[in-house]
Amino acid sequence: MTDTAPAPTTEKKKEGGRPRRKPKSQDAKAPKAPPRPRKVNPVLERLFELYPKMFGARFLPLKLGVFQDLLALHPDEFKKEDLKIALGLHARSTRYLEAVAAGEKRHDLNGVPVEDVAPEHVHHAILEVFRRRQARTADDLRPQLRARLVEAIEASGLSREEYMLVVRTNDEASNAVLDEAFAEWGARTAKREALLRAFEASGRSVAEFAEMYGMDPAEVGRTLERARARAQSE
């Protein structure tokens, strides 16, 4: 009985009997295709064409009632529901919220400033912008947030009680940083009042008073103006 010879193999082997590995395909190292650009809401595209000052490269807070204005001006151009969705997307965008947080005035469709943004709208825009920024970084942004809230408090012209009444929510974290901002604002206010009293008692001009204490005259002038404005509002 004759032994059957094993079938020949076509795969070459290295020393030691292990088969050679085929080189990986170069296609595996091909760069990934760039992500597709996000589709822009068609109504927003049309608004940009009609009102580039308000829906273009720079966003500005819109006047209250702009939805009704657009429907009245373009009754055949926009459907109510489509326009409402588009304006909602626009108003929730970070760029728009940053404009509100900066304290920009509300503008009409022609880009003309017509009214101030309510303090509560500025306040909540600041909180939302910083919430989004904090989600993208491991850095603690609370000091920056606190400084922005102090600026908003001062710009509002409201007392602490009035401001708290319109902005306070049930969110403990937001209320905590607001309390910190008020503590910092109170310390600044006390320093300004002390500077005003010292200036009035000195009988000197702003320039002479600033020179006495080695301070910048322009900064002293601004501080005194704020202190006087605060005293008059109380």
C-alpha positions in Angstrom: 0.0 0.0 0.0 1.5 3.2 -1.1 1.3 6.4 0.9 -0.5 9.3 -0.7 1.8 12.3 -1.1 0.6 15.5 0.6 -0.8 18.2 -1.7 1.7 20.9 -2.4 1.1 24.3 -0.8 1.3 27.5 -2.7 2.0 29.7 0.4 5.6 30.4 1.1 6.8 30.1 4.6 9.5 31.8 6.7 12.1 29.9 8.5 10.5 28.0 11.4 7.5 27.1 9.3 5.4 30.2 9.9 3.6 31.6 6.9 4.5 35.1 5.6 1.9 37.8 6.3 0.6 39.7 3.4 1.2 43.5 3.6 -1.8 45.5 4.8 -3.7 47.3 2.1 -2.7 50.9 1.7 -6.5 51.7 1.6 -6.7 51.2 5.3 -4.5 54.3 5.9 -6.5 56.5 3.6 -7.6 59.8 5.3 -11.2 60.0 6.4 -13.6 62.0 4.4 -14.3 65.5 5.9 -17.6 65.8 7.7 -20.5 67.1 5.6 -21.4 70.7 6.4 -24.6 71.1 8.4 -27.6 72.1 6.5 -28.8 75.6 7.1 -32.4 76.2 7.8 -33.9 77.5 4.5 -35.9 80.2 6.3 -32.8 81.5 8.0 -31.0 81.6 4.6 -33.9 83.7 3.3 -33.8 86.0 6.3 -30.0 86.5 5.7 -30.8 87.5 2.1 -33.5 89.9 3.2 -31.8 91.3 6.4 -28.0 90.8 6.3 -27.5 93.3 9.1 -29.5 91.1 11.5 -28.9 87.6 10.2 -25.5 87.9 8.7 -21.9 87.6 10.0 -22.7 89.6 13.1 -25.7 88.7 15.3 -27.6 91.4 17.3 -30.5 91.1 19.7 -33.8 91.3 17.9 -36.5 93.7 18.9 -39.5 92.2 20.7 -42.3 91.5 18.2 -40.0 90.8 15.3 -42.0 87.6 14.5 -45.1 89.7 13.9 -43.1 92.3 11.9 -41.8 89.6 9.5 -45.2 88.1 9.0 -46.7 91.5 8.2 -43.9 92.5 5.8 -43.7 89.1 4.0 -47.2 87.5 4.2 -46.5 85.3 1.2 -42.9 84.5 2.0 -43.0 82.7 5.3 -45.3 80.2 6.9 -46.0 80.9 10.6 -44.7 77.6 11.9 -41.6 77.6 9.7 -40.7 81.1 10.7 -41.3 80.3 14.4 -38.9 77.4 14.2 -36.2 79.4 12.3 -36.3 82.3 14.8 -36.1 79.8 17.7 -33.0 78.2 16.2 -31.5 81.7 15.7 -32.3 82.9 19.3 -30.8 79.7 20.8 -27.6 79.9 18.9 -24.4 80.7 20.9 -23.6 83.6 18.7 -27.0 85.2 19.4 -26.8 84.5 23.1 -23.3 86.1 23.3 -24.8 89.3 21.8 -27.5 89.3 24.4 -25.0 88.6 27.2 -22.8 91.5 26.1 -25.7 93.9 26.8 -26.2 94.9 23.2 -29.5 96.8 22.5 -32.3 95.2 20.7 -32.5 96.2 17.0 -35.2 96.3 14.4 -34.9 94.5 11.1 -32.9 97.3 9.6 -30.2 97.1 12.3 -31.4 100.2 14.2 -31.2 100.0 18.0 -34.6 100.5 19.5 -34.6 99.3 23.1 -32.5 97.8 25.9 -32.5 94.1 26.6 -34.2 93.3 29.9 -31.7 92.6 32.8 -33.1 89.1 33.3 -32.5 88.3 29.6 -28.9 89.5 29.8 -28.4 87.5 33.0 -29.8 84.2 31.7 -27.9 84.6 28.4 -24.6 85.0 30.4 -25.4 81.8 32.4 -26.2 79.8 29.2 -23.1 81.0 27.3 -20.8 80.0 30.2 -22.6 76.7 30.7 -21.8 75.8 27.1 -18.2 77.0 27.4 -17.7 75.0 30.6 -18.9 71.9 28.9 -16.0 72.2 26.4 -13.2 72.7 28.9 -11.8 71.3 32.1 -10.9 74.8 33.3 -13.0 76.4 36.0 -14.8 79.3 34.4 -16.6 80.5 37.5 -14.3 83.5 38.1 -15.0 84.7 34.5 -18.7 84.1 35.0 -18.7 85.9 38.3 -17.0 89.0 36.7 -19.6 89.0 33.9 -22.4 88.9 36.3 -21.0 91.8 38.3 -20.9 93.8 35.1 -24.5 92.9 34.3 -25.6 93.8 37.9 -24.0 97.2 37.6 -25.3 97.9 34.1 -28.9 97.0 35.2 -29.1 99.9 37.6 -31.3 97.7 39.9 -30.9 97.2 43.6 -29.9 93.8 44.9 -33.5 93.0 45.8 -34.9 94.1 42.5 -32.3 92.2 40.5 -32.7 89.0 42.5 -36.5 89.3 42.1 -36.3 89.1 38.3 -33.4 86.6 37.8 -33.3 84.2 40.7 -34.3 80.6 39.8 -34.6 77.2 41.5 -31.1 76.2 40.1 -28.9 76.1 43.2 -25.6 76.3 41.2 -26.8 79.5 39.4 -28.0 81.0 42.6 -24.7 80.2 44.3 -22.6 82.0 41.7 -25.0 84.9 41.8 -24.5 85.3 45.5 -20.8 85.3 44.9 -21.2 88.0 42.3 -23.2 90.1 44.6 -20.5 89.8 47.3 -17.9 91.0 44.9 -20.2 93.8 43.7 -20.7 94.9 47.3 -17.0 95.0 47.9 -16.4 97.1 44.8 -19.3 99.4 45.7 -17.9 100.0 49.2 -14.4 100.9 47.8 -16.0 103.4 45.4 -18.0 105.0 48.1 -14.9 105.3 50.3 -13.0 106.8 47.4 -15.8 109.3 46.8 -15.8 110.4 50.4 -12.1 110.8 50.5 -12.2 112.8 47.3 -14.9 115.1 48.5 -13.1 115.7 51.8 -9.8 116.5 50.0 -11.0 119.6 48.2 -8.7 118.7 45.3 -9.3 118.3 41.6 -9.5 114.8 40.1 -6.0 115.1 38.7 -4.5 116.4 42.0 -6.3 113.7 44.0 -5.1 111.0 41.6 -1.6 112.2 41.9 -1.7 112.2 45.7 -2.5 108.5 45.7 -0.5 107.5 42.6 -3.6 106.6 40.6 -4.6 107.0 37.0 -6.8 110.2 36.7 -9.0 108.7 34.1 -9.7 105.6 36.2 -10.4 107.8 39.3 -12.8 109.9 37.2 -14.7 106.8 36.1 -14.8 105.4 39.6 -16.1 108.6 41.1 -18.9 108.8 38.4 -20.0 105.3 39.2 -20.0 106.1 42.9 -22.1 109.2 42.4 -24.5 107.4 40.1 -25.0 104.7 42.6 -25.6 107.2 45.4 -28.2 109.0 43.4 -30.1 105.8 42.6 -30.5 104.9 46.2 
